[in-house]
Amino acid sequence: MSLLAGGVLALALLVAWSCKTTRTGFVPANHVANSIEISSVDGVGSRPEPMIRVRIANQTKEIELAGKGPWLVAVAGARSGEVMNGPVTINASSGGIRLTDRGGHVRGFGPGTVVYAGPVVGPRAESGQEIVSVGRTRYPGTLRLHPRADAGDDVFDVVNVVELERYIPGVIAKELLPYWDETAFMAQAVAARTFALSRRESARASGRWYDVDDSTSDQVYGGLTGLRVAVRASEATRGVVLTESGRLAGAYYSSTCGGKPALAEEIWPSDTPTIRKVAFNAEPATQGVRQRDVLCDSAPLYEWEIARRTGDLSDRIRAWAKANDHDARKLGTLAKIVVAKRSPNGRALAFELTDTAGKTAIMTAERFRNACNSSQRGLSDVSPIAVLYSGDVTVEVGRRATRFKGHGFGHGVGLCQYCAQAMASRGDDWRKLLGAFYPDAELIRIY
């Protein structure tokens, strides 16, 4: 929420409305029987849409609030603050935050203090139009700076607090190629909105200071975007989410399924599944399996091969396992990696790792991918040309080099972006697209 030096801008009351689906689209309902509850919006129930807290910098030491400003800085939640002229350099300082403006004026906040930073706006300014610049990237909304005492006194997180519908275009502009069909962008907007709100609910329940990251660990987010197709797709599907049994659906998505769509419970066995079995149409139908077309065979990473140094790979997996308390921490140099479990459509779900001493460990495919790609102290980061793009791989371990043959990019659960684009290109409606990837979900407009 925007702050004025000496006061708070009033928010206009808007009434949220719900919709029900028909064969011809959305029809406004006179009641909200099909609506789902979204937790209060930062204490202000009258906002027309939820706010989302996006972590855009994790454990950083310094950022620059670019532009001339003027910028308002304050203790988060305060009714007044101090105006500083930009650019403003923001540093971690003894567990707190220190800001220095272009004139050398310094404003410090004590250890553990969460700091608000945003533009100064006039009394006639329209709510929801704030923009902040961090380095060369412009973000809609405002910032919160969170000191990270748990990670040391010299780092802090930067969180972009923004209206959900200003956030969504910045996600789908990064998640899809700019020349793709608007229908694919619309389907992606609904999935991204549902995913964000689901993460938001989990974060609020746990008391976490941010809802989503701006990386592939949640959803890629690039801040303010000028990509018109992304803005139009967000506006056209405003407030529409996927639900199952009165709750937000698990609207997972990835780039390329590689011909082998996966189930949430297959990829993350400890998670509660929210999507039923979806098989590709070349497989024989079995009870409980929903079929869909697989159309991503033209994707650059439908099939791929890479090679890694066996010693580096062994050290990286072992370091990841130690940090994550996994049995693979006991392994030495790897001698063999074989698929221990496959899905009915042939996707690799788990691997058995064996070292030169004969010790073994079982690792799920997604954990294996994360371990192979992880950054570890003492090891160089994995080269972009040697990344494991998915866990659906076969592995040949050699004394010096380990070779991977893989399919797809991502976990393969839910919406496949390249399949969605192919469906859009042949004329499928965005509702039909979503029905193919989330067959048990219902489309509902919640605001």
Beta strands, then each sheet from edge to edge (+ up, - down):
strand 1: 3-4
strand 2: 7-8
strand 3: 19-22
strand 4: 25-28
strand 5: 51-60
strand 6: 62-65
strand 7: 71-75
strand 8: 82-84
strand 9: 88-93
strand 10: 96-100
strand 11: 106-109
strand 12: 115-119
strand 13: 131-134
strand 14: 137-140
strand 15: 142-147
strand 16: 156-163
strand 17: 212-213
strand 18: 240-244
strand 19: 247-248
strand 20: 253-254
strand 21: 278-280
strand 22: 290-292
strand 23: 303-309
strand 24: 334-342
strand 25: 348-355
strand 26: 360-364
strand 27: 393-397
strand 28: 401-407
strand 29: 415-416
strand 30: 442-445
sheet 1: 1+ 2-
sheet 2: 3+ 4-
sheet 3: 8+ 7- 12+ 15- 16+ 5- 17-
sheet 4: 6+ 9- 10+ 11-
sheet 5: 13+ 14-
sheet 6: 19+ 18- 30+
sheet 7: 20+ 29+
sheet 8: 21+ 22+
sheet 9: 23+ 28- 27+
sheet 10: 24+ 25- 26+
end
